[in-house]
Amino acid sequence: MESHSQGSSSSFSSLSIYLAALAHTPARLAARAFSVSTSTEELSRVRARSGSDMRRTLRWYDLVGFGVGGMLGAGVFVTTGRASRLFAGPSVIVSYAIAGLCALLSAFCYTEFAVDIPVAGGAFSYLRVTFGEFAAFLTGANLVMDYVLSNAAVARSFTAYFGTAIGVSEAKWRMRVDFLPDGFDEIDIVAVFVIFVITLIICYSTQESSVVNMVMTAAHVIFIGFVITVGFWKGDVKNFTEPADPVHHPAGFFPFGAAGVFNGAAMVYLSYIGYDAVSTMAEEVKNPIRDIPVGVSGSVIIVTVLYCLMAASMSMLLPYDAVDPEAPYAAAFKGVEGRWRWVSNVIGGGASFGILTSLMVSMLGQARYMCVIGRSNVVPAWFARVHPTTFTPVNASVFLGKRH
């Protein structure tokens, strides 16, 4: 293993050496594809390739904040309506509970690995010590690509939600570039600015990133609490069992039966994506044995409770067959009489906080994945470098931030 590592480390030093190493790719691939690392190697020799160590500054409440911020994005404002209208009806509450249980069981797996191997690689490192480097590389490459593409889409959606909140069309914040092909000829200035600012924050300090995330997550949770409170106050419990059009739509709390509940759970499970990124910060946790289980599992439980309460408030405001699948909460508040209709106009503002927090957590996670992939020498070791002053993977953070 050591000889392979040394050879692959020097493969990128010059073009001639790289071409020579490329000719040996089949033999080297056969030797490394199924070679597994060990937790001891990951914690010592492999981690040392970053130069400086990431600073252990995070506690369990930081991880809870990252987990809640990463999961509690804007997706819930859409998936709840679709799952209720198309699959589960009012029993979408149960769908969220089932999806939350599945997410919690998955979180237990991440927790077990993160406690045993407290490094920044997340699923990539776990696969290296179980199935070998080839499986780890495929997974790591897919994860990084998924993060980059989804973060770009999420950043653009921030423009739409923020524009809704202040009453400005998102088209006014996009700059057209004539020489680019149709469909790809618009640059979202706000999205670029958001990515730039978040990249600066996560490069500066993980601890300061946690503080910023805490503030934005708290604002988002307060907003969600307001939505839940108004829903329970102004809603009607009869909407749990009575559709708006009983002639064409079944009644009851379970209008589509058990199948509808589980189909709804499959759809809303997407709202829980984000807790896996917390495991990539295991290397920066002060007490991994205690803090990681509390942080990861605790965030999933908190988000599950909030999601169930949000689904209940929406179901009380409107019968399930009157829910707008594209904008359920905005439409629900428009259906409330008189002075509460203004709430629908600030849904975008609340969703904007969720987008920013989920974007920050995802960008923290993607940089740590890339850093550890660099440690494995699958990509240039430059990506693995940890800055000696900020103690963060600056190279990976900047590179992936530019890719958005």
LOMINU-524545 format. One line per field, with one value per residue (C-alpha): residue in one letter; x, y, z. Coordinates in steps of 0.5 Angstrom, whole numbers, always signed. Example, Ala and Ser with C-alpha at 12.3 -4.5 7.8 and 13.67 -1.06 7.14 Angstrom:
<sites>
resn	A|S .
c1	+25|+27 .
c2	-9|-2 .
c3	+16|+14 .
</sites>
This chain:
<sites>
resn	M|E|S|H|S|Q|G|S|S|S|S|F|S|S|L|S|I|Y|L|A|A|L|A|H|T|P|A|R|L|A|A|R|A|F|S|V|S|T|S|T|E|E|L|S|R|V|R|A|R|S|G|S|D|M|R|R|T|L|R|W|Y|D|L|V|G|F|G|V|G|G|M|L|G|A|G|V|F|V|T|T|G|R|A|S|R|L|F|A|G|P|S|V|I|V|S|Y|A|I|A|G|L|C|A|L|L|S|A|F|C|Y|T|E|F|A|V|D|I|P|V|A|G|G|A|F|S|Y|L|R|V|T|F|G|E|F|A|A|F|L|T|G|A|N|L|V|M|D|Y|V|L|S|N|A|A|V|A|R|S|F|T|A|Y|F|G|T|A|I|G|V|S|E|A|K|W|R|M|R|V|D|F|L|P|D|G|F|D|E|I|D|I|V|A|V|F|V|I|F|V|I|T|L|I|I|C|Y|S|T|Q|E|S|S|V|V|N|M|V|M|T|A|A|H|V|I|F|I|G|F|V|I|T|V|G|F|W|K|G|D|V|K|N|F|T|E|P|A|D|P|V|H|H|P|A|G|F|F|P|F|G|A|A|G|V|F|N|G|A|A|M|V|Y|L|S|Y|I|G|Y|D|A|V|S|T|M|A|E|E|V|K|N|P|I|R|D|I|P|V|G|V|S|G|S|V|I|I|V|T|V|L|Y|C|L|M|A|A|S|M|S|M|L|L|P|Y|D|A|V|D|P|E|A|P|Y|A|A|A|F|K|G|V|E|G|R|W|R|W|V|S|N|V|I|G|G|G|A|S|F|G|I|L|T|S|L|M|V|S|M|L|G|Q|A|R|Y|M|C|V|I|G|R|S|N|V|V|P|A|W|F|A|R|V|H|P|T|T|F|T|P|V|N|A|S|V|F|L|G|K|R|H .
c1	+0|+6|+9|+3|+1|+8|+8|+1|+3|+9|+5|+2|+9|+10|+7|+12|+12|+4|+4|+9|+4|-2|+1|+2|-6|-8|-3|-4|-12|-12|-7|-11|-18|-20|-15|-18|-15|-16|-18|-11|-9|-14|-13|-6|-2|-7|-10|-2|-2|-6|-1|-4|-10|-17|-18|-23|-28|-35|-39|-46|-50|-46|-47|-55|-55|-51|-56|-62|-60|-58|-64|-69|-69|-74|-76|-81|-85|-86|-86|-91|-96|-95|-95|-101|-105|-102|-101|-103|-108|-108|-104|-98|-96|-95|-91|-86|-86|-84|-79|-76|-75|-72|-67|-66|-64|-59|-57|-55|-50|-47|-46|-43|-38|-36|-35|-30|-27|-27|-25|-27|-29|-36|-38|-32|-27|-32|-32|-25|-24|-30|-30|-24|-21|-25|-32|-30|-28|-34|-38|-34|-34|-42|-42|-38|-42|-49|-47|-44|-50|-55|-52|-52|-59|-61|-57|-61|-68|-66|-66|-73|-76|-72|-75|-82|-81|-79|-84|-78|-78|-72|-71|-69|-63|-60|-55|-55|-49|-50|-44|-47|-52|-60|-62|-55|-54|-56|-52|-56|-52|-55|-54|-46|-46|-49|-44|-38|-40|-41|-35|-31|-34|-33|-26|-25|-27|-31|-33|-35|-39|-43|-44|-47|-51|-54|-57|-60|-63|-66|-69|-72|-74|-78|-81|-83|-86|-90|-93|-95|-98|-102|-104|-106|-110|-114|-114|-120|-120|-125|-120|-117|-122|-127|-125|-127|-130|-133|-136|-130|-124|-125|-126|-122|-115|-112|-116|-111|-110|-103|-100|-101|-98|-92|-92|-92|-86|-82|-83|-82|-76|-72|-73|-69|-63|-57|-56|-50|-46|-45|-41|-36|-34|-33|-25|-27|-31|-28|-31|-33|-36|-41|-42|-43|-49|-52|-51|-53|-59|-62|-62|-66|-71|-72|-73|-78|-82|-82|-84|-90|-92|-92|-96|-101|-102|-102|-108|-112|-112|-114|-117|-112|-116|-115|-108|-104|-98|-93|-94|-98|-97|-97|-104|-106|-105|-109|-115|-115|-120|-118|-112|-108|-107|-101|-97|-97|-93|-87|-87|-81|-77|-77|-76|-70|-66|-67|-64|-58|-57|-58|-53|-48|-48|-47|-41|-38|-39|-37|-30|-29|-31|-26|-20|-20|-21|-14|-11|-12|-8|-14|-14|-8|-6|-7|-14|-12|-8|-11|-9|-5|-8|-15|-15|-20|-19|-19|-16|-22|-27|-25|-24|-31|-34|-32|-35|-42 .
c2	+0|+5|+4|+5|+11|+14|+13|+16|+22|+23|+22|+29|+32|+33|+31|+26|+23|+23|+20|+14|+13|+13|+7|+3|+4|-3|-6|-1|-1|-8|-8|-2|-3|-8|-6|-4|+1|+1|+5|+6|+8|+13|+16|+17|+16|+18|+24|+27|+28|+34|+37|+41|+38|+40|+44|+40|+46|+43|+40|+36|+43|+45|+38|+39|+46|+43|+37|+41|+47|+42|+38|+44|+47|+49|+42|+41|+47|+43|+36|+36|+39|+34|+28|+30|+31|+26|+20|+20|+26|+28|+22|+25|+26|+19|+19|+24|+20|+14|+17|+20|+13|+11|+17|+16|+8|+11|+16|+11|+7|+14|+15|+8|+9|+16|+14|+9|+13|+20|+23|+28|+23|+21|+15|+15|+13|+8|+5|+5|+1|-4|-5|-2|+4|+3|+2|+8|+12|+11|+13|+19|+22|+21|+25|+30|+31|+31|+36|+41|+40|+40|+46|+50|+49|+50|+57|+59|+57|+62|+68|+65|+65|+71|+75|+72|+75|+82|+82|+83|+78|+73|+75|+82|+79|+75|+77|+75|+72|+72|+68|+62|+57|+58|+55|+56|+64|+67|+68|+68|+74|+73|+66|+67|+72|+67|+62|+67|+69|+62|+60|+65|+63|+56|+57|+62|+58|+52|+54|+61|+57|+54|+61|+63|+57|+57|+64|+63|+56|+59|+65|+59|+55|+61|+62|+55|+55|+61|+57|+52|+56|+60|+53|+50|+57|+58|+51|+46|+39|+37|+38|+32|+27|+31|+33|+39|+35|+28|+26|+25|+24|+19|+22|+20|+21|+15|+16|+12|+7|+4|+4|+12|+13|+9|+12|+19|+17|+15|+22|+26|+22|+27|+32|+29|+29|+33|+29|+25|+32|+32|+26|+29|+34|+28|+30|+37|+34|+35|+29|+24|+19|+23|+29|+25|+21|+26|+31|+27|+23|+29|+33|+28|+27|+35|+35|+30|+33|+40|+36|+32|+39|+43|+37|+37|+45|+45|+39|+43|+49|+46|+39|+35|+35|+43|+43|+46|+41|+46|+52|+48|+53|+60|+57|+55|+62|+65|+61|+64|+69|+77|+79|+73|+73|+77|+71|+67|+73|+72|+64|+66|+69|+64|+59|+63|+62|+54|+55|+58|+54|+47|+50|+52|+45|+42|+46|+44|+37|+37|+40|+35|+29|+32|+33|+26|+24|+28|+24|+18|+20|+19|+26|+31|+32|+39|+38|+35|+41|+44|+51|+52|+58|+57|+49|+48|+45|+52|+49|+44|+49|+54|+49|+47|+53|+56|+50|+52 .
c3	+0|+2|-5|-9|-5|-6|-13|-14|-10|-15|-21|-22|-21|-28|-35|-37|-30|-31|-38|-35|-30|-34|-38|-31|-30|-31|-27|-21|-22|-21|-15|-11|-13|-8|-3|+4|+8|+16|+21|+24|+17|+16|+23|+22|+16|+11|+15|+15|+8|+9|+13|+18|+22|+22|+29|+34|+36|+34|+40|+40|+39|+33|+30|+32|+28|+22|+22|+23|+18|+13|+13|+14|+7|+2|+0|+5|+3|-4|-2|+3|-2|-7|-2|+1|-5|-10|-5|+3|+4|+11|+13|+10|+18|+19|+12|+15|+22|+18|+13|+20|+23|+16|+16|+24|+23|+17|+22|+27|+21|+20|+27|+28|+23|+25|+32|+30|+24|+26|+20|+15|+9|+11|+6|+2|+8|+11|+4|+4|+10|+8|+0|-2|-6|-13|-9|-5|-11|-15|-9|-7|-15|-15|-8|-10|-17|-13|-8|-14|-18|-13|-9|-16|-17|-9|-10|-16|-12|-7|-12|-14|-6|-4|-10|-8|-1|-3|-9|-15|-21|-21|-28|-26|-23|-28|-33|-41|-44|-52|-54|-49|-52|-51|-44|-41|-43|-36|-30|-24|-20|-13|-14|-15|-10|-5|-7|-6|+1|+3|+1|+4|+11|+10|+8|+14|+20|+21|+28|+25|+20|+26|+29|+22|+21|+28|+27|+20|+23|+29|+24|+20|+26|+29|+22|+22|+29|+27|+21|+25|+31|+26|+22|+29|+31|+24|+22|+23|+25|+20|+15|+17|+15|+10|+3|+0|-6|-3|-9|-13|-7|-1|+6|+12|+15|+11|+4|+0|+5|+8|+0|+0|+7|+5|-2|+1|+6|+0|-3|+3|+5|+0|+6|+10|+6|+9|+16|+12|+11|+19|+19|+14|+20|+25|+25|+28|+33|+40|+43|+38|+42|+45|+41|+34|+36|+40|+34|+28|+31|+35|+29|+25|+31|+32|+24|+24|+30|+26|+19|+23|+26|+19|+16|+21|+20|+13|+13|+18|+14|+8|+6|+2|-5|-4|-3|-9|-10|-12|-7|-1|+5|+1|-2|+5|+8|+2|+4|+11|+11|+12|+15|+15|+8|+8|+11|+4|+2|+7|+6|+1|+6|+11|+6|+4|+11|+10|+3|+6|+11|+7|+2|+7|+10|+3|+2|+8|+7|-1|+1|+6|+1|-4|+2|+4|-4|-5|+1|-2|-8|-13|-15|-14|-7|-7|-6|+1|+4|+10|+11|+17|+19|+18|+19|+14|+7|+3|-3|-4|-2|-7|-12|-11|-10|-17|-20|-18 .
</sites>
